[in-house]
């Protein structure tokens, strides 16, 4: 599954704000498990 970032067989969510900040939500089905904040990216 391409949206499974931690290899547990369930989809996770990658968010990116218009400011360039990013976070990864590790999900357990439709239930939020934990988050990982990633380095920001340039928006220009």
Residue pairs with C-beta under 8 A, 6 or more apart in sequence:
1 9
1 10
1 11
3 11
3 12
3 13
3 14
4 10
4 11
4 12
5 12
5 14
5 24
5 26
6 12
6 26
10 27
10 28
10 29
11 27
12 24
12 25
12 26
12 27
13 24
13 25
13 27
14 22
14 23
14 24
14 25
15 22
15 23
15 24
15 25
16 22
16 41
18 43
19 40
19 43
20 40
20 41
20 42
20 43
21 37
21 40
22 37
22 38
22 39
22 40
22 41
23 35
23 36
23 37
23 38
24 35
24 36
24 38
25 32
25 33
25 34
25 35
26 33
26 34
26 35
26 36
27 33
